[in-house]
């Protein structure tokens, strides 16, 4: 290989590496896209399973608020917390997650009181732990 060909190949590799690094830095970390809420069921007279089924039905259907870029939703095993992980617009994550509560309420679902969990919320099996091309980690 000539010096010119080696230089051209190294230049191409450098461009690809810089592009990859810029792309991975442009993507948010998963923790930057997670919101969580403590759920207080004490004022809900319906069975939790019925309310959760209604919430889940709306998620599976067309009940996603406009402009929402949902990655996933996870309830803690005892239903005391809910976590949302968004795939885009993570700077609007709290607005997006509140949109779900508003959509559920608009459909007449009797929701538990919900209170924001202080950030940061780290992805884990105990919270929500989605991976994929939308996040850099």
Helices and strands as residue ranges (DSSP letters): H 3-26, G 30-33, E 34-40, H 48-60, E 70-75, E 81-86, G 90-92, H 93-106, E 113-116
